[in-house]
Amino acid sequence: FICNSVLSFRNITALAPMVRVGTLPMRLLALDYGADVVYCEELIDIKMAQCHRVVNDVLETVDFVAPDDRVMFRTCEREKDRVIFQMVRQRNRSQRDENLKPGWAILEKDVAAIDVNMGCPKEYSTKGGMGAALLSDPDKIEAILKKLVAGVSIPVTCKIRILPTVEETVSLVRRIEKTGVTAVAVHGRLKEERPRHPVHCDYIQAVAQAVSIPVIANGGSLDLVKTNADIEEFRKATGASSVMLARAAMWNASVFSNQGPLPVERVMEEYLKYAIQYDNNAFNTKYCLCQMLRDKVESPLGKQLQAAQTSAEICKAYGMQELFQQTQERLQARRDTLQSSTEPDRPVVDGDVTTMAVKFERREYPPRVTPKMFLLEWSRKEKLEQPLYETVQRSQDRAFQSIVTVAQKRYRSSLWEKSKKFAEQAAAVVCLRVLGVPEGRIGEEDSGLVCKRKREGKMNGTTEEEGNIKRHIAAIQQETDKSEAAAVVSGDHHRPDTPPEQP
């Protein structure tokens, strides 16, 4: 199904996009069991536009990190040609949001395709004018898809729900086809309907017959697809090119395997291995495992799982403590190896960021003189905007890494620091060294970027801060002397009842 690195949507079986389920461990598990394509959970394009791309050398992943340091989307090389990023776009956006760089702009080289969600009926999507709310605005749908198709070099698809009549549904999909999308997924229910309602296979069939692009059938998990053999029956019933599974895969991802379903206990253990390996958020891991337990969620295992608060506690519930410990030790060893890298002077371009293996050593700089200070002064001298720092924190060990943007170029150290301040200083060092600008180290020739008083940090044997305090005390004493002299002239030989007011 992959030809010349271009993803085909004909004759495939896909893991459907599911909120809180379609994270990296579940996607990799589905691929293991035979899924051809996997969708991530829906993510809002505005939030992605605010993220920055970080290569996580320890986990061997690419992370898209939000300003509050949350990992919004994590992917890896193994799924690169088969993962589809699903985004939702708000219908009513502010002008500030419209001016942002599109969220999909930073994703293009890390995913196989981009899908626009126009079918989610949940309130958190529709109240923001997203998901199924877009179905009532075909003109907006057309505008969004045309812009996206023109803006990226990878396939663009979309996912919809059916409209009240077959004719309306077919008309909408025909308009969608003209935008240039590669495929369309059709969930065979109205936006008001829920899983308990039967799926309308006839609507999907009418759409499949009316357009030439691949149609992916969705919505058969509860009634029609219980085993792998049922997938082909659902495909035939809808006349679709391909099938997309949500809940059937969430309950037991081995539904994708043509070797027959595996016991859910084994599937959960395989899932948990990926969750540990890729440092998945513990509460997300717990949520997915609870979905697999289904009606056994109140069992002793289920209760122990629900009580777990960390990945270590989750592994303990499954008797996988040793695997957890071994994985943590392996990751720590990889982290230590990267930290001791011996090529600090060689810059490497990683996407749009220039990196160097640099660690900030405070003892190498005079008191109150830092690389950030030199970078700021150099930027002012060159009449550039003030350097902008973006910092993320790694969950495993709470270490920090920062990117500094100067003159629209980005720089960071590939090494992680113990504090946010040190991470910013390391990023500043990388920028200064790449630019060939002095950074203020001890023994470095005076560049004139920072005044001599700050650089030396001494004034007649006194630090600048101490000098300020002495001048402040002298000023207070001078005011006191004036007050006493005035009192003598006026005949009042007593000191004031209160000391001079402190400024």
Beta strands, then each sheet from edge to edge (+ up, - down):
strand 1: 2-3
strand 2: 6-7
strand 3: 13-15
strand 4: 37-39
strand 5: 43-44
strand 6: 52-56
strand 7: 61-65
strand 8: 71-75
strand 9: 83-88
strand 10: 113-118
strand 11: 156-161
strand 12: 183-187
strand 13: 215-218
strand 14: 242-245
strand 15: 348-350
strand 16: 353-356
strand 17: 388-393
strand 18: 400-406
strand 19: 409-413
strand 20: 458-459
strand 21: 462-463
sheet 1: 1+ 2-
sheet 2: 5+ 9+ 4+ 3+ 14+ 13+ 12+ 11+ 10+
sheet 3: 6+ 7- 8+
sheet 4: 15+ 16- 19- 18+ 17-
sheet 5: 20+ 21-
end
